[in-house]
Amino acid sequence: MPCFMRMTRTLDSIVTEHGLPLPDLIKIDVQGAEIDILKGAAATIQNCERLIVELQCVQYNRGALLVNESLPIIEGMGFECVDPLFCNNGPDGDYGFRNRR
């Protein structure tokens, strides 16, 4: 399989550069890179009231974390899972989180 390199930017850098208002809700569906996105949005999500994050229930994206690995990381960022698997898509599903701050 060919490998491609792409330049990426964090959500924090984009929000800062463009002076964007901080969001109340963020929906993340990035096929296994959810934790990477959240880590790159650490400052932005501090004021975010809610997150909706698609998490994998079964391994289908190589190297992606599964639900049981992702939940403690997201909770460690200050969020509480209040809507576990509210949208079941089979191999993955959407989880709702509330900011505990």
C-alpha positions as CSV (number, residue, x, y, z in Angstrom):
1,M,0.0,0.0,0.0
2,P,1.5,3.4,-0.9
3,C,2.2,5.9,1.9
4,F,1.4,9.6,1.6
5,M,2.6,12.4,3.8
6,R,0.3,15.3,4.4
7,M,0.8,18.5,6.4
8,T,-1.8,18.8,9.1
9,R,-2.6,21.5,11.6
10,T,-4.2,21.3,15.0
11,L,-7.6,22.7,15.7
12,D,-6.0,24.9,18.4
13,S,-3.6,26.5,15.9
14,I,-6.5,27.2,13.4
15,V,-8.7,28.7,16.1
16,T,-5.8,30.9,17.3
17,E,-4.6,32.0,13.9
18,H,-8.0,33.0,12.7
19,G,-9.4,34.4,16.0
20,L,-12.4,32.0,15.8
21,P,-14.9,31.9,18.6
22,L,-14.7,28.9,20.9
23,P,-17.3,26.3,20.0
24,D,-20.0,25.0,22.4
25,L,-20.2,21.6,20.7
26,I,-17.6,19.7,18.7
27,K,-18.4,16.5,16.6
28,I,-15.5,14.3,15.8
29,D,-15.7,11.5,13.2
30,V,-12.2,10.9,11.8
31,Q,-12.0,7.1,11.3
32,G,-9.7,6.3,14.3
33,A,-7.8,9.5,14.8
34,E,-10.2,10.9,17.4
35,I,-7.7,11.0,20.2
36,D,-5.1,12.7,18.0
37,I,-7.6,15.4,17.1
38,L,-8.7,16.0,20.7
39,K,-5.0,16.3,21.8
40,G,-4.5,18.9,19.1
41,A,-7.6,20.7,20.4
42,A,-6.7,20.7,24.1
43,A,-7.1,24.5,24.5
44,T,-10.2,24.7,22.3
45,I,-12.1,22.0,24.1
46,Q,-11.6,23.5,27.6
47,N,-14.6,25.8,27.0
48,C,-16.6,23.4,24.9
49,E,-19.7,22.2,26.8
50,R,-20.3,19.0,24.7
51,L,-18.4,16.6,22.6
52,I,-19.8,14.0,20.2
53,V,-17.1,11.5,19.3
54,E,-17.3,8.5,17.1
55,L,-15.4,5.6,18.7
56,Q,-14.6,2.2,17.4
57,C,-16.1,-0.9,18.9
58,V,-14.1,-3.3,16.8
59,Q,-10.7,-2.9,15.2
60,Y,-11.1,-1.9,11.5
61,N,-8.6,1.0,11.3
62,R,-5.1,-0.1,12.0
63,G,-3.6,1.5,15.0
64,A,-6.9,3.2,16.1
65,L,-7.9,2.9,19.7
66,L,-11.0,1.1,20.7
67,V,-13.8,2.4,22.9
68,N,-12.4,0.9,26.1
69,E,-9.0,2.6,25.4
70,S,-10.5,6.0,24.3
71,L,-13.0,6.6,27.1
72,P,-10.4,7.0,29.9
73,I,-8.3,9.4,27.7
74,I,-11.4,11.6,27.0
75,E,-12.5,11.4,30.6
76,G,-8.9,12.5,31.6
77,M,-9.4,15.6,29.5
78,G,-12.2,16.6,31.8
79,F,-15.2,15.1,30.0
80,E,-17.9,12.7,31.3
81,C,-19.6,10.3,29.0
82,V,-23.3,11.0,29.4
83,D,-24.6,9.4,26.3
84,P,-22.8,6.1,25.7
85,L,-23.3,4.7,22.2
86,F,-26.4,6.9,21.5
87,C,-25.9,6.2,17.7
88,N,-24.8,2.6,17.0
89,N,-23.3,2.3,13.5
90,G,-22.2,-1.4,14.0
91,P,-18.3,-1.3,14.1
92,D,-18.4,2.2,15.7
93,G,-20.8,4.5,17.3
94,D,-21.3,8.1,18.6
95,Y,-20.7,8.8,22.2
96,G,-21.8,12.0,23.9
97,F,-19.6,13.8,26.5
98,R,-20.3,16.7,28.9
99,N,-17.5,19.0,30.1
100,R,-17.1,18.6,33.9
101,R,-15.6,22.0,34.4
